[in-house]
Amino acid sequence: MMMLDDDGVAAALDWPVLIAALREGHRRGIDAAERMLLSDTQAEDANHFLIWPAWRFGAYCGIKLVTIFPENPQRYGRDTNATVYVLFDGRDGRPLAVIEGAQFTLRKTAADSALGATFLARPEVQTLLMVGAGAQAPWQIRALTSARPSIRRVLIWNRTSEKAARLAAEIAASGLDAAAVDDLDATVPQADIISTATAATAPLLKGALLSAGVHVDLIGGFTPRMREADDEVMRRAAIFVDSRRFTLGVCGDLTQPIAAGVIAETDVRADLFDLSRGTHPGRNSADEITLFKNGGGGHLDLMTAIAAYERSIGGAR
């Protein structure tokens, strides 16, 4: 049985390879996927334990176990997320690989958004606004700039300005023009892509401030009580999701405005299965505001694990 750590995952999955693998994975499909979320709400910032199994019949099955403990960096000096993935042969049930390390989920989540951006963000975008400067943020920036290499400027806002400044310095060292910003509302109209990766339970992004043609990438709100964008964002945007299965009824950025009658489930135009198979064209015009809700799901983890495993053994089985 193969063991892959962060270095092994990084060696196997650069951004073009992973984005292409997710596109092909959505074309082929997954036969079964489930999601279980356990939360410890006694903590000051709720801790979460997610369990995501998935199966492509006759090929592979696997399960991801991930913990999200927001207080870890301040309290213990440890990462917020920890992940273990176990990949099995879908024909005979034998274990093939154990993948351990935060990069697995961080890369998968970022590549999910990047795949969405290939269909929904304008090809000539230049300014990316990153809302949030936590563990996921640098990966979102790397993946989105790979998907849209026209990006030349990265602006970063975080509720703690020091973290935004540190991330901006890290991104600037890679050769991009990057800067921390203090006023989120004033920065929103400047952006061509806005990516949000926060634990917000009240909207941070205001739809009235969005410029024509902007692409919004929502990542953080993975429970019904979490939310990053206000009602006006949802009213103005053409809404897309990575999968209907793991966003509708689960993610607060959709469940809350649907419950309030602001939007309906039918306002979700397509998911990545539709976009990757060409059954929906994605963005319709240069002025259209598009929104991609990144909800995750075990199907994405299985696609990522298959890609990492097959690249590590030198090709498909």
C-alpha positions as CSV (number, residue, x, y, z in Angstrom):
1,M,0.0,0.0,0.0
2,M,1.4,3.4,-1.0
3,M,1.9,6.2,1.5
4,L,1.7,9.8,0.2
5,D,2.5,12.8,2.3
6,D,2.4,16.5,1.4
7,D,5.6,16.3,-0.6
8,G,4.2,13.3,-2.6
9,V,1.0,15.0,-3.3
10,A,2.8,18.2,-4.4
11,A,5.1,16.2,-6.7
12,A,2.1,14.4,-8.3
13,L,-0.4,17.2,-8.7
14,D,0.7,20.5,-10.1
15,W,-2.2,22.9,-10.9
16,P,-2.7,22.1,-14.6
17,V,-2.6,18.4,-13.9
18,L,-5.1,18.6,-11.0
19,I,-7.5,21.0,-12.7
20,A,-7.5,18.7,-15.8
21,A,-8.0,15.7,-13.6
22,L,-11.0,17.3,-11.9
23,R,-12.5,18.3,-15.3
24,E,-12.1,14.7,-16.6
25,G,-13.4,13.3,-13.3
26,H,-16.6,15.3,-13.7
27,R,-17.0,14.2,-17.3
28,R,-16.7,10.5,-16.2
29,G,-18.8,11.0,-13.0
30,I,-18.9,9.3,-9.6
31,D,-21.5,6.7,-8.7
32,A,-22.0,7.3,-5.0
33,A,-20.9,9.9,-2.5
34,E,-22.0,10.9,1.0
35,R,-21.2,13.5,3.5
36,M,-21.2,13.5,7.3
37,L,-20.3,16.6,9.4
38,L,-19.9,16.4,13.2
39,S,-19.4,19.7,15.0
40,D,-18.3,20.6,18.5
41,T,-20.1,23.9,19.2
42,Q,-18.8,24.1,22.7
43,A,-15.5,25.5,21.4
44,E,-15.3,29.3,21.0
45,D,-14.9,28.8,17.3
46,A,-16.7,25.5,16.5
47,N,-14.5,22.5,15.7
48,H,-15.6,20.2,12.8
49,F,-15.0,16.6,11.9
50,L,-16.0,15.7,8.3
51,I,-16.3,12.3,6.8
52,W,-16.6,12.0,3.0
53,P,-16.8,8.6,1.3
54,A,-17.2,8.1,-2.5
55,W,-17.2,5.3,-5.1
56,R,-16.6,5.0,-8.8
57,F,-18.0,1.5,-9.3
58,G,-15.6,-1.0,-10.8
59,A,-12.7,1.4,-10.4
60,Y,-11.9,3.1,-7.1
61,C,-13.6,3.9,-3.8
62,G,-12.2,6.0,-0.9
63,I,-12.9,8.0,2.2
64,K,-11.6,11.3,3.5
65,L,-11.4,12.2,7.2
66,V,-10.7,15.8,8.0
67,T,-10.7,17.9,11.1
68,I,-11.1,21.7,11.2
69,F,-10.0,23.3,14.5
70,P,-10.0,27.1,14.0
71,E,-8.2,27.8,17.3
72,N,-5.2,25.6,16.6
73,P,-2.8,28.3,15.3
74,Q,-3.3,30.6,18.3
75,R,-3.7,27.9,20.9
76,Y,-1.2,25.2,19.8
77,G,0.8,26.6,16.9
78,R,-0.7,23.9,14.6
79,D,-2.5,24.0,11.3
80,T,-6.3,24.5,11.3
81,N,-6.9,21.5,9.1
82,A,-5.7,17.8,9.2
83,T,-6.6,15.3,6.6
84,V,-6.2,11.5,6.0
85,Y,-7.5,9.9,2.8
86,V,-7.7,6.1,2.2
87,L,-8.0,5.0,-1.4
88,F,-9.3,1.4,-2.2
89,D,-9.5,-0.6,-5.4
90,G,-13.1,-0.5,-6.4
91,R,-13.0,-3.9,-8.0
92,D,-11.6,-6.1,-5.2
93,G,-11.7,-3.7,-2.2
94,R,-8.0,-3.8,-1.3
95,P,-6.4,-0.6,0.0
96,L,-4.1,1.1,-2.5
97,A,-2.9,4.3,-0.8
98,V,-3.1,6.4,2.3
99,I,-2.7,10.1,1.7
100,E,-1.9,12.2,4.7
101,G,-1.4,15.9,5.1
102,A,-3.2,19.2,4.8
103,Q,-2.1,19.8,1.2
104,F,-4.6,17.1,-0.1
105,T,-7.7,19.1,0.9
106,L,-6.1,22.5,0.4
107,R,-5.1,21.7,-3.2
108,K,-8.4,19.9,-4.0
109,T,-10.5,22.9,-2.7
110,A,-8.4,25.4,-4.6
111,A,-8.5,23.4,-7.9
112,D,-12.3,23.0,-7.5
113,S,-12.6,26.8,-7.6
114,A,-10.0,27.1,-10.4
115,L,-11.9,24.6,-12.6
116,G,-15.0,26.7,-12.0
117,A,-13.1,29.8,-13.0
118,T,-12.1,28.3,-16.3
119,F,-15.7,28.3,-17.3
120,L,-17.0,31.4,-15.5
121,A,-14.2,34.0,-15.1
122,R,-13.5,36.3,-18.1
123,P,-10.2,35.3,-19.8
124,E,-8.6,38.7,-19.5
125,V,-9.1,39.2,-15.7
126,Q,-6.3,41.1,-14.0
127,T,-7.2,41.8,-10.4
128,L,-7.9,39.1,-7.8
129,L,-9.3,40.1,-4.4
130,M,-8.7,37.4,-1.7
131,V,-11.1,37.8,1.3
132,G,-9.5,35.9,4.1
133,A,-5.8,35.1,4.8
134,G,-6.1,31.8,6.5
135,A,-4.7,28.4,5.5
136,Q,-6.8,28.1,2.3
137,A,-6.1,31.6,1.0
138,P,-2.6,31.1,-0.6
139,W,-3.8,28.0,-2.3
140,Q,-6.7,29.8,-3.8
141,I,-4.4,32.5,-5.1
142,R,-2.0,29.9,-6.7
143,A,-4.8,27.9,-8.3
144,L,-6.8,30.8,-9.6
145,T,-3.7,32.5,-11.1
146,S,-2.9,29.2,-12.8
147,A,-6.4,29.0,-14.3
148,R,-6.3,32.7,-15.2
149,P,-2.6,33.6,-15.9
150,S,-3.8,37.1,-17.0
151,I,-4.0,38.0,-13.2
152,R,-1.4,40.6,-12.4
153,R,-2.5,42.0,-9.1
154,V,-3.7,40.3,-5.9
155,L,-5.4,42.3,-3.1
156,I,-5.8,40.7,0.2
157,W,-8.3,41.6,3.0
158,N,-8.5,39.9,6.4
159,R,-10.2,40.8,9.6
160,T,-6.7,40.7,11.2
161,S,-4.7,43.1,9.0
162,E,-1.3,41.6,10.1
163,K,-2.2,38.2,8.5
164,A,-3.2,39.9,5.2
165,A,0.1,41.7,5.2
166,R,2.1,38.5,5.8
167,L,0.2,36.7,3.0
168,A,0.7,39.7,0.6
169,A,4.5,39.6,1.3
170,E,4.5,35.8,0.5
171,I,2.6,36.2,-2.7
172,A,4.7,39.2,-3.8
173,A,7.8,37.1,-3.3
174,S,6.5,34.8,-6.0
175,G,6.5,37.6,-8.5
176,L,2.9,38.9,-8.4
177,D,1.9,42.4,-7.5
178,A,0.3,41.8,-4.1
179,A,-0.9,44.1,-1.4
180,A,-3.0,44.0,1.8
181,V,-6.0,46.3,2.0
182,D,-7.8,47.6,5.0
183,D,-11.2,48.7,3.5
184,L,-13.0,45.7,2.0
185,D,-16.0,47.7,0.6
186,A,-13.7,50.2,-1.2
187,T,-11.7,47.3,-2.8
188,V,-14.6,45.2,-4.0
189,P,-15.4,47.4,-7.1
190,Q,-11.8,47.1,-8.3
191,A,-11.8,43.3,-8.5
192,D,-12.3,41.0,-11.6
193,I,-12.3,37.9,-9.4
194,I,-13.3,37.8,-5.7
195,S,-12.5,34.7,-3.7
196,T,-13.7,34.4,-0.2
197,A,-12.3,31.8,2.3
198,T,-13.5,32.7,5.7
199,A,-15.4,31.3,8.6
200,A,-17.9,34.2,8.5
201,T,-21.5,33.7,9.9
202,A,-22.6,37.1,8.7
203,P,-22.1,38.3,5.1
204,L,-18.9,40.2,4.3
205,L,-19.4,40.7,0.6
206,K,-22.0,43.3,-0.5
207,G,-23.7,42.8,-3.9
208,A,-24.3,46.5,-4.4
209,L,-20.5,47.0,-4.7
210,L,-19.8,44.4,-7.4
211,S,-18.6,45.6,-10.8
212,A,-20.0,44.3,-14.0
213,G,-18.3,41.1,-15.2
214,V,-16.8,40.1,-11.8
215,H,-16.5,36.5,-10.9
216,V,-17.3,35.6,-7.3
217,D,-15.8,32.4,-5.8
218,L,-17.3,31.5,-2.4
219,I,-15.5,28.9,-0.3
220,G,-16.0,29.3,3.4
221,G,-19.7,28.7,4.1
222,F,-19.9,25.0,4.4
223,T,-22.6,24.8,7.1
224,P,-26.2,26.3,7.0
225,R,-25.3,29.0,9.6
226,M,-22.1,30.2,7.8
227,R,-22.4,32.9,5.1
228,E,-20.0,35.1,3.2
229,A,-22.2,37.0,0.6
230,D,-25.3,39.1,1.2
231,D,-28.7,38.7,-0.6
232,E,-27.9,41.3,-3.2
233,V,-24.9,39.2,-4.4
234,M,-27.2,36.3,-4.9
235,R,-29.8,38.4,-6.7
236,R,-27.3,40.0,-9.1
237,A,-25.2,36.9,-9.9
238,A,-25.6,34.0,-12.3
239,I,-25.2,31.2,-9.7
240,F,-23.2,28.0,-10.3
241,V,-22.1,25.3,-7.9
242,D,-19.5,22.6,-7.9
243,S,-22.3,20.1,-7.2
244,R,-26.0,20.4,-6.3
245,R,-25.6,17.4,-4.0
246,F,-23.3,19.1,-1.6
247,T,-24.4,22.7,-1.8
248,L,-28.2,22.9,-1.9
249,G,-29.5,22.3,1.6
250,V,-26.0,22.4,3.1
251,C,-24.3,25.8,2.5
252,G,-25.6,28.9,4.2
253,D,-24.9,31.1,1.2
254,L,-27.6,29.2,-0.6
255,T,-29.8,27.8,2.1
256,Q,-30.4,31.2,3.8
257,P,-31.4,33.2,0.7
258,I,-33.5,30.3,-0.6
259,A,-35.4,30.1,2.8
260,A,-36.0,33.9,2.7
261,G,-37.3,33.7,-0.9
262,V,-34.5,35.8,-2.3
263,I,-33.6,33.1,-4.8
264,A,-34.9,29.6,-5.6
265,E,-33.1,26.3,-6.1
266,T,-33.9,26.7,-9.8
267,D,-31.7,29.8,-9.9
268,V,-28.7,27.6,-9.8
269,R,-27.9,27.4,-13.5
270,A,-25.4,24.5,-13.5
271,D,-22.8,22.5,-11.6
272,L,-19.3,21.3,-12.6
273,F,-20.7,18.1,-14.0
274,D,-22.8,20.2,-16.5
275,L,-20.0,22.6,-17.3
276,S,-17.4,19.9,-17.8
277,R,-19.7,17.8,-20.0
278,G,-20.6,20.9,-22.1
279,T,-24.3,20.8,-21.3
280,H,-24.1,24.4,-20.1
281,P,-22.0,27.1,-21.6
282,G,-21.0,28.9,-18.4
283,R,-20.6,32.6,-18.6
284,N,-22.9,34.2,-21.2
285,S,-21.4,37.7,-21.6
286,A,-18.5,39.9,-20.5
287,D,-20.8,42.0,-18.3
288,E,-22.4,39.1,-16.5
289,I,-21.7,38.7,-12.8
290,T,-21.0,35.0,-12.1
291,L,-20.9,33.2,-8.8
292,F,-19.4,29.8,-8.0
293,K,-20.2,28.2,-4.7
294,N,-17.5,25.8,-3.7
295,G,-19.1,23.3,-1.4
296,G,-16.7,20.4,-1.6
297,G,-17.7,16.8,-1.4
298,G,-16.4,13.3,-1.4
299,H,-16.5,13.0,-5.2
300,L,-13.9,15.7,-5.5
301,D,-11.6,14.0,-3.0
302,L,-11.9,10.7,-4.8
303,M,-11.1,12.4,-8.1
304,T,-8.0,14.0,-6.5
305,A,-6.9,10.8,-4.8
306,I,-7.2,8.9,-8.1
307,A,-5.1,11.5,-9.8
308,A,-2.4,11.5,-7.1
309,Y,-2.2,7.7,-7.0
310,E,-2.1,7.2,-10.8
311,R,0.5,9.9,-11.3
312,S,2.6,8.4,-8.5
313,I,2.5,4.9,-10.1
314,G,3.2,6.3,-13.6
315,G,-0.2,6.2,-15.2
316,A,-3.7,4.7,-15.0
317,R,-4.0,1.1,-13.9
